[in-house]
Amino acid sequence: MANHPVTPDGRYFVVKGRLWRCTNPDLDAATRQHWVNQLMNARRQVKQAKQSQDATALKAARSHVHKAKVALGERGPVWWNDDMPDFNRYLVKNTPYANWYIALSPELKSD
């Protein structure tokens, strides 16, 4: 999320005009680090599977990426409990965050 604007409620960061869900801030540091490590390992497995053109390994590695992202709260059920919908992967201009994003100074935007 470095150098990417984060929505005022801390739920998303913006990259190229698209919202991406942030990690669940309620995770304790050890749990968060465990899943970040798992995610990085899985991403390396994806890279290796692509390089070796191993479709079976690629499918398994992508499954591990997904599992880690769900555990971090970046995918799957939302980690907030106020019944607000999930806008993960939406263009920010098509969400309730549009006016906030428009109001950001140009150097803060990630477009």
C-alpha positions in Angstrom: 0.0 0.0 0.0 3.0 2.3 0.1 2.4 5.4 -1.9 -1.3 4.5 -2.6 -4.1 6.4 -1.1 -6.2 4.7 1.6 -9.9 5.4 1.9 -10.8 7.4 5.0 -12.4 4.3 6.6 -9.2 2.2 6.1 -11.0 -0.5 4.1 -9.3 0.0 0.7 -6.3 1.4 -1.0 -6.4 2.7 -4.6 -4.2 1.6 -7.5 -4.8 3.0 -11.0 -8.3 4.1 -10.0 -9.3 0.7 -8.6 -10.1 -0.2 -5.0 -8.3 -3.0 -3.3 -9.3 -4.3 0.1 -6.8 -3.7 2.9 -5.7 -6.4 5.3 -7.9 -6.8 8.3 -6.5 -4.4 10.9 -7.8 -6.6 13.8 -5.3 -9.4 13.0 -2.6 -9.7 15.7 0.9 -9.1 14.4 2.0 -12.7 14.6 -1.1 -14.0 12.6 -0.7 -11.2 10.1 3.0 -12.0 9.6 2.3 -15.7 9.3 -0.2 -15.1 6.4 2.0 -12.5 4.7 4.8 -15.1 4.7 2.4 -17.7 3.3 1.3 -15.3 0.6 4.9 -14.5 -0.4 5.7 -18.2 -0.6 2.6 -18.9 -2.7 3.5 -16.0 -5.1 7.0 -17.5 -5.6 5.3 -20.8 -6.3 3.1 -19.1 -8.9 6.2 -17.6 -10.6 8.0 -21.0 -10.6 5.0 -22.8 -12.0 4.6 -20.3 -14.8 8.3 -20.6 -15.6 8.1 -24.3 -15.8 4.7 -24.2 -17.6 3.3 -26.6 -15.0 -0.5 -26.1 -15.1 -1.2 -28.3 -12.1 1.4 -26.6 -9.9 0.1 -23.2 -11.1 -3.5 -24.1 -10.1 -2.3 -25.2 -6.6 -0.1 -22.1 -6.1 -3.0 -19.8 -7.0 -5.1 -21.7 -4.6 -2.5 -21.0 -1.9 -2.5 -17.3 -2.8 -6.2 -17.2 -2.5 -6.2 -19.0 0.9 -3.6 -16.5 2.3 -5.6 -13.5 1.0 -8.8 -14.7 2.6 -7.0 -15.3 5.9 -5.6 -11.7 5.7 -9.1 -10.4 5.0 -8.2 -9.1 1.5 -10.7 -11.6 -0.1 -13.7 -13.5 1.0 -16.0 -12.2 3.7 -15.5 -8.6 4.7 -13.8 -7.9 8.0 -16.1 -5.0 9.0 -19.5 -5.5 10.6 -21.5 -2.4 9.7 -23.3 -4.1 6.7 -21.5 -1.8 4.1 -21.1 -3.7 0.8 -17.7 -4.8 -0.5 -16.3 -2.7 -3.3 -13.1 -4.7 -3.7 -11.8 -4.4 -7.3 -14.4 -1.8 -8.3 -13.3 1.4 -10.1 -13.4 4.0 -7.4 -15.4 6.3 -9.6 -18.3 3.8 -9.4 -18.4 3.7 -5.6 -19.4 5.9 -2.7 -15.6 6.8 -2.5 -15.7 8.7 -5.8 -16.0 12.2 -4.3 -13.3 11.5 -1.8 -11.0 10.3 -4.6 -11.8 13.3 -6.9 -10.9 15.6 -4.0 -7.4 14.1 -3.5 -4.6 16.2 -4.8 -3.1 14.9 -8.0 0.2 13.8 -6.4 -1.7 11.5 -4.0 -3.6 9.7 -6.7 -2.2 6.5 -8.2 -3.5 6.9 -11.7 
